[in-house]
């Protein structure tokens, strides 16, 4: 883990510094249209305090190394609140240094503190690097198959 790694909610003062990492995450997943203005407007809703989620940033030496975007979520089958770690991204230069694991642990801490029953997340089937990390956390793989309907 990088020396002096700090994981904390992203503040309005540091929000602009995080936006390039959000765009890098989108490019990693080959998003068609990465739009800085749309990102600025969309992700602002996750700055603390928020009723819909939270941006957690991992910073060291004055710069962001990674982030997680958490969505407050629900499970109707269990009638409980959950937290969805919708995004987890670590800058390529910082990968393999414990940043991703630290963000997952911090996300789990946020979920516990909120009284959520679960922390959930997903990744692409071919993202084996991420899956090795996720498998090592003690999380269980879901058997669910996801669908998406474009509108």
Secondary structure in CASP SS format (residue, H / E / C, confidence):
PFRMAT SS
TARGET T0000
AUTHOR 0000-0000-0000
METHOD secondary structure of the structure
MODEL  1
X C 1.00
X C 1.00
X C 1.00
X C 1.00
X C 1.00
X E 1.00
X E 1.00
X E 1.00
X E 1.00
X C 1.00
X C 1.00
X H 1.00
X H 1.00
X H 1.00
X H 1.00
X H 1.00
X H 1.00
X H 1.00
X H 1.00
X H 1.00
X H 1.00
X H 1.00
X H 1.00
X H 1.00
X H 1.00
X H 1.00
X H 1.00
X H 1.00
X C 1.00
X C 1.00
X C 1.00
X C 1.00
X C 1.00
X C 1.00
X C 1.00
X H 1.00
X H 1.00
X H 1.00
X H 1.00
X H 1.00
X H 1.00
X H 1.00
X H 1.00
X H 1.00
X H 1.00
X H 1.00
X C 1.00
X C 1.00
X C 1.00
X C 1.00
X C 1.00
X C 1.00
X E 1.00
X E 1.00
X E 1.00
X E 1.00
X E 1.00
X E 1.00
X E 1.00
X E 1.00
X C 1.00
X C 1.00
X E 1.00
X E 1.00
X E 1.00
X E 1.00
X E 1.00
X E 1.00
X E 1.00
X E 1.00
X E 1.00
X E 1.00
X E 1.00
X E 1.00
X E 1.00
X C 1.00
X C 1.00
X C 1.00
X C 1.00
X E 1.00
X E 1.00
X E 1.00
X E 1.00
X E 1.00
X E 1.00
X E 1.00
X E 1.00
X E 1.00
X E 1.00
X E 1.00
X C 1.00
X H 1.00
X H 1.00
X H 1.00
X C 1.00
X C 1.00
X C 1.00
X C 1.00
X H 1.00
X H 1.00
X H 1.00
X H 1.00
X H 1.00
X H 1.00
X H 1.00
X H 1.00
X H 1.00
X H 1.00
X H 1.00
X H 1.00
X H 1.00
X H 1.00
X H 1.00
X H 1.00
X C 1.00
X C 1.00
X C 1.00
X C 1.00
X E 1.00
X E 1.00
X C 1.00
X C 1.00
X C 1.00
X C 1.00
X C 1.00
X C 1.00
X C 1.00
X H 1.00
X H 1.00
X H 1.00
X H 1.00
X H 1.00
X H 1.00
X H 1.00
X H 1.00
X C 1.00
X C 1.00
X C 1.00
X C 1.00
X C 1.00
X C 1.00
X C 1.00
X C 1.00
X C 1.00
X C 1.00
X C 1.00
X C 1.00
X C 1.00
X C 1.00
X C 1.00
X C 1.00
END
